[in-house]
Amino acid sequence: MSRSTVPVNLADKLAQFSELWSQKNVAVLNDYEVKLAKLKGEFVWHAHEDTDELIMVISGRLTIRLRDGSVVLEPGELFVIPRGVEHCTVTDEETAILLLEPAGTINTGDAGGAMTKAAEILN
């Protein structure tokens, strides 16, 4: 993904796709990717052994289940999941999120499986 001198409008980017659980790269920050995704339902339990993961809710409401409790995020709120912490995201309504992760981070972490998808670049 090349660097741009044009601001990234998150609402415009979110309007460009409808598929759920499919991460879209919208910017690069050093060795990190800024990704958008739309979620609904429950994801797989997984962990990222080598990196923290930042999740920010843009619209909707997201529950991040952890083995020792849950965190609920409303629009405009973010949470950093520490490296190695097993988690599962759940939402009852379509929810748009922003993720900040090192380039190449696999969405299903150590779990793998049918929900594993490579992030796509969204122009």
KARA-V22614 format. One record per residue. N is the residue number from 1. RES is the residue in one letter. PHI is phi in whole degrees, -180 to 180 (* if undefined). PSI is psi in whole degrees, 0 to 359 (none if undefined). Layout:
BEGIN
n = (N & N)
res = (RES & RES)
phi = (PHI & PHI)
psi = (PSI & PSI)
END
This chain:
BEGIN
n = (1 & 2 & 3 & 4 & 5 & 6 & 7 & 8 & 9 & 10 & 11 & 12 & 13 & 14 & 15 & 16 & 17 & 18 & 19 & 20 & 21 & 22 & 23 & 24 & 25 & 26 & 27 & 28 & 29 & 30 & 31 & 32 & 33 & 34 & 35 & 36 & 37 & 38 & 39 & 40 & 41 & 42 & 43 & 44 & 45 & 46 & 47 & 48 & 49 & 50 & 51 & 52 & 53 & 54 & 55 & 56 & 57 & 58 & 59 & 60 & 61 & 62 & 63 & 64 & 65 & 66 & 67 & 68 & 69 & 70 & 71 & 72 & 73 & 74 & 75 & 76 & 77 & 78 & 79 & 80 & 81 & 82 & 83 & 84 & 85 & 86 & 87 & 88 & 89 & 90 & 91 & 92 & 93 & 94 & 95 & 96 & 97 & 98 & 99 & 100 & 101 & 102 & 103 & 104 & 105 & 106 & 107 & 108 & 109 & 110 & 111 & 112 & 113 & 114 & 115 & 116 & 117 & 118 & 119 & 120 & 121 & 122 & 123)
res = (M & S & R & S & T & V & P & V & N & L & A & D & K & L & A & Q & F & S & E & L & W & S & Q & K & N & V & A & V & L & N & D & Y & E & V & K & L & A & K & L & K & G & E & F & V & W & H & A & H & E & D & T & D & E & L & I & M & V & I & S & G & R & L & T & I & R & L & R & D & G & S & V & V & L & E & P & G & E & L & F & V & I & P & R & G & V & E & H & C & T & V & T & D & E & E & T & A & I & L & L & L & E & P & A & G & T & I & N & T & G & D & A & G & G & A & M & T & K & A & A & E & I & L & N)
phi = (* & -84 & -75 & -126 & -102 & -104 & -61 & -95 & -95 & -63 & -63 & -63 & -65 & -64 & -71 & -83 & -147 & -128 & -65 & -91 & 60 & -122 & -76 & -123 & -75 & -120 & -165 & -124 & -130 & 53 & -98 & -111 & -111 & -99 & -123 & -115 & -153 & -114 & -127 & -162 & 103 & -123 & -93 & -87 & -68 & -162 & -140 & -113 & -65 & -108 & -154 & -73 & -136 & -98 & -124 & -125 & -86 & -94 & -147 & 90 & -148 & -126 & -104 & -107 & -83 & -120 & -64 & -112 & 146 & -131 & -122 & -109 & -113 & -102 & -54 & 88 & -105 & -133 & -146 & -105 & -88 & -65 & -54 & 81 & -88 & -71 & -151 & -147 & -95 & -141 & -148 & -86 & -124 & -60 & -130 & -102 & -129 & -115 & -119 & -128 & -146 & -59 & -54 & 87 & -64 & -80 & -62 & -98 & 51 & -84 & -83 & 62 & 99 & -67 & -89 & -71 & -142 & -73 & -69 & -103 & -80 & -109 & -86)
psi = (127 & 156 & 147 & 153 & 10 & 134 & 150 & 119 & 110 & 321 & 318 & 317 & 317 & 329 & 346 & 351 & 158 & 344 & 143 & 151 & 29 & 109 & 140 & 122 & 128 & 348 & 162 & 137 & 104 & 241 & 18 & 152 & 138 & 120 & 151 & 151 & 154 & 134 & 151 & 128 & 212 & 136 & 182 & 150 & 132 & 170 & 156 & 102 & 331 & 1 & 149 & 164 & 123 & 128 & 128 & 133 & 128 & 314 & 154 & 204 & 133 & 133 & 128 & 110 & 132 & 160 & 338 & 23 & 186 & 155 & 130 & 128 & 133 & 169 & 135 & 358 & 149 & 162 & 140 & 119 & 118 & 150 & 141 & 355 & 121 & 137 & 164 & 126 & 142 & 139 & 139 & 338 & 160 & 130 & 134 & 133 & 160 & 135 & 145 & 115 & 157 & 145 & 137 & 2 & 130 & 132 & 329 & 10 & 234 & 356 & 325 & 202 & 188 & 338 & 1 & 125 & 137 & 143 & 141 & 147 & 130 & 115 & none)
END
